[in-house]
Amino acid sequence: MNAPMQMKRFASKTAVSLLLALGACGAPEGEKPEEPLGSAAQALTARGWDPFMNIPNAWTKSPEQHRFCQGGGCSSTLGYAVASSSESTCAVRGVGYDTYGTGGLCPNWFNWEWDASAGRWKAHIISVPVSGQNGYQYVGLEQYINNPRSFPAWDFSNTHHWPYVSWVHSVHLQVRARYCNQNSNARMPYYFAWVVPSNPSLDGQVSIDLLTYVGAPPALGMPDPGPSQTEAYLATRAGVTVIKEEMKRTFEVNGASWGVKPNNYSSSQLWCYNSINDAPWLDFSINIPAVISRLQQEGRLPTPLPADMRYSGGIIGGIEFWGPVGGWAEVELRDHEIWTY
């Protein structure tokens, strides 16, 4: 199948007490998000894609499945997933959800909020690791197509949702964050996943650091600059005893050393601010062909790529703590798009 000649815009489907006194932040009366530019993007939206994260609708996993939605997103049958490493004991909290686990209030919080400065929705994620955690904490907004993390499942039988990886030109995302724990490492990754129907052994994903925080003393678990490392290797190095098969096909990379840096800022290691509103918005454009080519050079992927290798989703953004618990991490995400040729 030949790639379309015209570039098209795909976007994701499927980030004091932690309970900030934040009300549900809806779009101002009479205001609507700006429409994606170009008829191609609008047609893709009708197929179930979400340019610029215009569908503020998400679910958590069990045991307490909660829904986070705003405005028109509450009537949508499509949505994102909010997942965390604590979901086996308690769901992610948010406005209206004061959930508790065995160790007290759940450490992760999520909400959709209206960003008047951009005329769009943004995802707001907070993580405050508490005592009793095992030194690793994750919470993130996810968009997997072929994975039960998505609630409800996106229409993965519709191949329009699955662009060929060879078509993908770049990913665009804006992030702002604050990280307040210099005793731990942390990373804020972007995941790009694929499936190969003709050879499932090649299914996998690459996890790219957008933001990296190296504490003192450094804790093991973070991708090192240079070649990719499997999640299985990093987890083993950090003392994890249960290694899942998918971890062997998750290739984690240090974003800065792979050329993934903010377009508008010189550093990707910005620390603690008084408020998330004081942090700068960092604008990322990820050159997917360059990342795929480097994985091929390392022998992680074959050359040429399998003809049926398709994009299948990923983690848009989130927070991973590695090391001693405590501190505060917060991230906001907006304007996510996937561009194809």
Beta strands, then each sheet from edge to edge (+ up, - down):
strand 1: 8-10
strand 2: 57-60
strand 3: 67-69
strand 4: 80-84
strand 5: 100-101
strand 6: 104-105
strand 7: 108-115
strand 8: 120-127
strand 9: 136-142
strand 10: 168-180
strand 11: 185-195
strand 12: 204-213
strand 13: 229-230
strand 14: 250-253
strand 15: 282-286
strand 16: 310-313
strand 17: 315-322
strand 18: 328-340
sheet 1: 1+ 18- 8+ 7-
sheet 2: 1+ 18- 10+ 15-
sheet 3: 3+ 2- 4- 9+ 17- 11+ 12- 14- 13+
sheet 4: 3+ 2- 4- 9+ 17- 11+ 16-
sheet 5: 5+ 6-
end
